[in-house]
Amino acid sequence: MNRMNIKTLVAGVCAAVCGAAAAQNLANNESFESPIAFSNVQDNWNAFFNGGPAGAGLTGERVSNVVAGGSRALGLGIDGAAASDGRGYGAFVGVFQFIEGVTAGSEYEFSLLAIGESPNGGVEFRIEWIDSTGGVIGDQFGNQRQIGGELTNSFRRFEIVEVAPAGAVGASLVIAAQSFANDGTSPASVAVVLDDVEFFTTEPPTPSPGSLVIVDEFDGNALDTTVWRQPNIGVASFLGRTRLRPPSFPLEVSNGTLKLVVDTFNPFDTGTFFGSEIQTNETFRLEDGLIFETRSRLLPGTPGGVLGSLFTYFFGGGIRDEIDFEILSNDIPLANDRVLTNVFVDDDFTVGGDSAFRSVPNLDITEFNTYRIEWYPDRIEWFINGTLVRTETQSVPDGVVPQNGDDGTRVYLNAWAPSDTFGVAFNSNLQATTNPQQNQRFTYEVDRVEIRRPLPGCSVFDLMPPFGVLDDADIDAGLDVIASQTLGADFNGDGSFDVFDVLALIAAVDAGCL
């Protein structure tokens, strides 16, 4: 059995039994941070409305007083009390966005966060599948969900999952408030705020390699202190112009994300900034390697001079080893499609490291992107959204520093305001305040963190005799246990069967193990 056939078989089994992993959001301006349009603009929301009877009050605007994340959301409303008929029925107001490049036969999820009420009217969202001529396939309202009766006074996520029909090359995402649904007597009344729209294929992308150690999707309402800790007050909690907030200032976890914030007012050291950091409680030795990644963003509108980062760091005897991904808000107004990578090997704090900017076409650091670092004994690899952007083979930390020796490293994420000693990240226009009433808050938003170990050696796949030889019998046994979803298929050793075990088998094939 050749390797291509093995991979085809494994992929087929995976499609049948593996859960979907997080995918790229295909919706643009998903949090309505940028203005919406009115003339069928590509890559943005476009407004539409029909007022119904004269005088019916329609609202369709970006709001800032009720948001799930970021600084803006979309408010839609209908007030029929002032209409000429006193009811305002037959009105609608909403937005739509056209998405190119969908794949017929693939499954897609369209979801959004909503808060509000609809006592006499409706709120709906739908997918209209578009063919190559620009026409709607099938029933325009066939893939629609009504949520007016499910709204509450807190944000909830609602979703539609549909398979793109034959002939589909695009999709139109539609969100609307309407007064067609009414009680027939009292004035129409709808008020809803929408935020954080997502549209993505549920087909699982190639996941990160290796054995899972930690995964945190921040689905609760507080930081998981069994996994993470905040720094205590001390010299090490001060970076650039920023003190990192201690555990007595808990970090916000809401709507599925962690908010690492930078405040311009610092209650401990007025005139400096008040930043945020999390560190793993667990320490990690290098061993065969360590893989860590985050899906994160700087919120739109963040001014220059703020930094969000993912890194590993170990220190002793005035010497540090460190590997970084650093996202600089200085790049936002310039629309630079780059992030900063850096590595320090047995360096003191007078050394700036071996830094390099790396770009990915059309990268927008105010949208969620996945940043991954793979650290091995002989190299470091940096990935953005699965694309390898840098490989370093000369400056590679060994995880051993004076005094601490090989005590292990932690994985960190933080947000702070650098000083002028970090020139590419510093911005003199960003200044702290001594007045708490003038505080401004900027956010590095983290959707997910994963930490993994590299894939195991080939011996883990030696399932059948003759042992010591990897052959077709081992392949067949591997496919059998994957198909039965038993722990016998736990090839990456994380205690469960999932898509990462299938990836482990495929990687073994690619590596020549089978």
N, C-alpha and C positions, 0 to 999 in steps of 0.2 A: 504494500500500500504506500503510494508516494505521499510526500508531505502536503502537496496541494489538496489531495483527497482527504487527508486527515483534517486539515484546517476547514475544509468545506463541511465535513461531518460535524466537527465540534461547533462550528458557527450555527449549523442548523439546529443542533440540540440546544444551544444557548438561546436561540430565538424562541424556542418553545418553553423554556423553563426559567430563564434568568429575568430578574426584575430590571426595570429601566433605571438608568442613572441620570444625573442632572445633565441637561442639554442647554445649548446656547439659546438665549431669548432672541427671537426673530422680530419682535415688536420694537419699533423705534420710539423715542421720547416716552418710554414706558411709565414714567412717573410724572409726566406733564410738566417737567421742569422748564421746557422751552415753550414758546407760544405755539398755539395751534393755528392751522391755516383755514382758508375758506375757498380754495380754488383747486382742489384735486392735486395738491402737492405730494410728490413721492416722498417716502421715508418720514412721514409725519401724520399726525391726526388732522382730519379735515372736518369742519363743523357742518351740520345741516339742521334745518328746523322748518316747521310749519305751525303757524300760530293758532290755527283753528278759528273760533269766533273772535271778532274784533275785541281787543282789550285783554285777551288772555295773557297772563304774565309768564314769559318763558325765561329761564336762566340757563346759560351755558358759558361757564367761565372758569379760568384757573383760580383756585383759592389758596390761601396760605394759613388760614386759621384752623383748619382741620386737615391734617396730613398723616399718612401712615409712616412715611420716611421721606427725607429730603425737605424741600421748602415749599413745594407746590403739590396740588392734587386737582382733580377736575370736579366741579360742582355742576349738577344738572337739576333743574326744578321746573315745576308747572304750578301756577296759582290761578285757578279758574274763577275766583271770587269777583274779580274786576271785569270779567268778560261780558260782552253785550248781552249774552243769554244767562249770565249769572252762574254758569257752570264750566265753560271752557273745555268742553269735550272735543275730541278729534284733533288735539294738538300733539306735537312731538318735537323733541330737541335731542341732539346727540352728536357723536363723532364717528368717523370711520377711518380705517387705514388699510391700504393695499399692501400685501406682502407678496413679493415675487419668489419664484423658485421652489414652490412646494413640490413634493413627489407623490404622484398618484399611487395609491395603495399603502402609503405610510400613514401611521396614526399620529395625530397632533392634539395637543392640549392648549386651550385658550382659557385663561383664568385672570381674575382681577380681585382686588380688595374693595369692599364696599361698606359704607356706613350710612344710615339715614332712616327715612320712613316713607311709606307710600300709602297713606290712608285711603286715597281715592284716585287711583291711577296705577301705572305699572312701570317697572324698570326691567330692561331686557338686554341681553347681549347675544350675539350669534356669529357664526362663520358662514360667509357666502363664498362657495368655491367657484373660482374663475377659470374659464377655458382660454385657449390660445387666441380667440377672437375678442376677448374681453367680456364675454357674456357670462351670466350666472348659470351654473349647472344645477338643474333640478329646481326644487322649491326654494325660493329666496329665503323663506322663513322656516325652512325645515330643520335647520341646525340651530335653533334658538332656545335660550333658557330664560324663563321669567323668574326674577328674584325679588320683586317688590314685597311679597308677603313674607320673605325670609330676612329682611333687613332688621338690624338691631342698632343700639346706640354705641356699638364698638365695631371696629373693622373685622370683617369676616372674609375669607377667601371662597370664591365661587368658581367652578370650572365646567368646561364642556370638553369632552374627549370625542373626536370623530376621526374616521379614516377618510383621507382625501380620495374622492371618487375618480374613476377612469376619466382621463382627459383634463384633469386639474393641473394647471401650471402656476396658479396663484390663489390667494385667499384675501377676502375683504373682511376685516374685523369691524364689527358694528356694535356700538354701545348707545343706548337711548333711554330716555324717559318719555312716557306717552300717557295720554288720557283717554285712549280708546277703551281701556279696561276701567269701568266706573260703576257706581251703584245706581246711576240713572236719575238721581235727585240732587245730591249735594255737590258743591263746587269741587272740581278736580284739585288734588293736592298731592304733589310729589316733591321730595327733597332728598337728594342722594349725593354723596361724595365718593369718587372712585380714585384708586391709586394702584401703583405697582402692577401694571398689566403684563402678562406673560403669554407668549405664543411660541411653542417649541414642539419639535418632533419627539415622541416618546421612544423612538428607536434608540437603544443604548449606544452611546459613543464608546470608543476605546477607553476603558478606565485606566487609572494610574496603575503601574505594575506593583507587585509586591504583596507582602503579608500585612494585613491591616493591624495597626497598633491602636490608633486613636482616630475616631471620626466624630465631629461635632457639627451639627447643622443648626444649632442655636434655636431649637423649636420650643423651648420653655419660656419662662418669664424672668429668669435670673441666670447669671453665670454659673456653670456647673463647677463647683469648687472641689469636686473629686478629681477633676481633670486640670483645672486652671487655678492660678493664683495671681493676685495683683502685687506689685512691689511694695515693700514697706518703706516708710520715710527714711531717707539716708542719702549719703553722697551719690550712691549708684542710681538713685531714683531721679536724678537731675540730668537732663539731656539738652544741650544747646541753651535755649532760653526758656526751657520748659521743665517744671516739676511734674512727675508722673503721680497721678492720684493714688492714694493708699486704699486698702480694703475698706476703710471707714466711709469711702465714697463709692458705693457699688456702681458697677457699669450697667447700662440699660441693655436688656435683651427683649426684643419685641418683634412681632410680625416676621419671625423666622430669621432675624439677623442680630448680630452684636454691634453695638454702636461704640466705637472707640473715638472719643471726642477730644477736641482741643478747645479750651475756653480762654478768652483773652483776659479774664480776671482769675487770679490765683489767690485763694484765701490764706495760704501759708506765706507766700513771698510776693507781696503786691508789686506790680510792675513787671512780672514775668507771667508766662503762660502756664496753664494747668492741663496737662495731657493725660494720656491713658496707655496702659500696657497690660497684656496678659502673658503669662509664662506657664509652660507645662509644669505640673508638679513632678512628673516623672522625668528622670534624666536618661540620656541615651548615649551609649558608647558607639563609636563608629562601626566596629566589627566589619561585616561585609558591605555595609552601606546604610544610609538613612535617606528616606524620601519624604518630603513634606510639601504641602501645597495649601493654598487658600483660594477661595472665590470671593472677590472683594472689589470695592470701588471707593473713590473719593466722591462725595456727593456733588452734583452739579452746582456751580456757583461758589465752590470753595475758592477763596482768594489765594494768590501766590504766597508762598512761605510756609505751607503746611506739608507734612510728609506722613505717608502711611507705609508700613513695611511688614515684611515677613522675613525672619532671620533665625539663625542658630548662633549661639554665643557662649564662649567659655573663657574664663579669665583666671589668672593666678600669677603672683609675683610681678605685677605690673605689665604682664604680657597677655594678649588676647588672640584667640582664633575666632573668626566670624565669617558667615556667608549670608549675603543679603539679596533681597529684592526690595527696591525702594521706589515708591510712586510719589512723584513730586507735583504738587498743585501749581507750581510755576509753569508747568506744561499745559495747563487747561486753557488759558486764554489764547495760547499760541496754537492750540489744536495739534500739539506734537504727539505723534503715535509711538511713543517710546517710554521705557522705564529704565531705571538705573540698576545695574547689577554690580556687586562688589564682593571682595574676599580679602580677609586679613589672615596672615599666617605668622604666628609668633611675633606680632607687631605690638609696639607700645602706642600710646595715644597721640604721639606726634606724627604718626604715619597715616596717610589717607587711604591706604589699601590699594588694591588693584581693581579699579572701578572701570566700568564701560557701560555706556548707554546702548540699549538694544531696541530696535523698532520692529513692529509688525504692521503691515499695511492696514490702514483704517482703524487701528486700535484707538478706542475711546476710553480713557481711564476713569470717566465718570459713569461708565456702564460696568456691570459685573463682568470680570474676566478671571480666568483661572491661571494662577502663577504657581509654578512647581519647581522645586530644587531637588535634584538627585545628587547626593554626595556619596562618592565611593572612595576607596583607598587610593586610586590612581587618577581620579578626575572628579570634576563637578560639572553638572549640566543644568542649565536654566531653560525652562519651557514657559511659553505664554500661549494659553489656549491650545495646548498640545503640540505647538510648534517649537522645536529646539532653536533657541536664539543665541546661546553661547555655550561653548565647551572650554573648560580650563584644565590643563594637564600639568602646568608648571607650579602655580600657586594653589596647593591643595593642603588644607589643614589635616593633621593626623589625629586631632582630638586629644592631644596630650600637651599640657602647658605646665610650666614650673609651679611648684607647690601643690597645685591641685592634682597633678599627674593625669591619670585617665579616669577621673571621677565622673565623666559624662557631661553632656551638654543638654540644654533645654531648648525648646522651640518657642519663639516669641512672635507676637504681633504688637505693634504700637502705633500711636499717632502723636506727633509733637511738632514744635516750631523750631527749626534749627537756627543757630546763630550765624554770624558772618564768617565764621571759620569753615563753614560748609557752604561754599559760595554758590554752587548750582542749585541748592535747595533753599537758600536764604532769600528773603524779600524784605527790604527796609520799609516798604509801605505797610506791612503788617506789624502792628504794635500792640503791646499789652496795655491794659487799663488798670488804674488803681481804684476805679469806681465800680462796684458790683452792679449798679444799675445800667452800666454801659457794656456789660458783658456780651460778647458775641461767641457763638458756638459753631464749630466746624467738625464734620463727621467723616471718619473712615469707617465704612460699613462692611461688615464681614458676614458673608452668607454661609460659609462652610470652611472647615479645616480638616485635613486628613494627614496622618503620619503613618508611614509604612516602612517595612523592611524589604530588601530586594527578594526576588523570587528564590525559592530553595534550589539546591543542586538537582542534577538529573536523577539521583537515586530515589527521590520521592515517587517517581513515576514507574519504578520497577515493581509492578504489582503482581506479576505472574511468573512462574518458573518458565525457563531456567533463569534463576536469579543471577544478577551480575551482567545480564544482557538485556538491553531495551529493544523490544521487537514488536511485531504486530499483535501478539497476545497481550502485551501491556497496553497497547492502544485500544484494543477491543474492551479490555477490562475497564479502562478509564472512561470510555464512552458509555459503558453499561452503568457505572456508578453515577456518572453525571445525569444520565437519563432517569435514574431512580431517585435523584436528589438526596442521596444519603451522605452521611459524614465521611463515608469512604472516599467521596470526591472532594474532600476538603484539602485540595492540593496546596493551598497557600497557608494552611495551618492557623486560620483565625477562629476556628471553632464553629463555623457555619458553612453551608454550601450557597454560593451565589456566583454572580458574573465574574468575580475576580478569580475563582477557581478555574473557570473555563479559560480565562485569560492566561492563567499559569500554564495550562496544558498547551495552549497555542504558542506561548512564548518558548516552551520546551521544544516544540516542533521547530520553531524558527532558529533556535540555538543549536539544533542538530542533536538534541537528546534522543529523539525518536526516529 
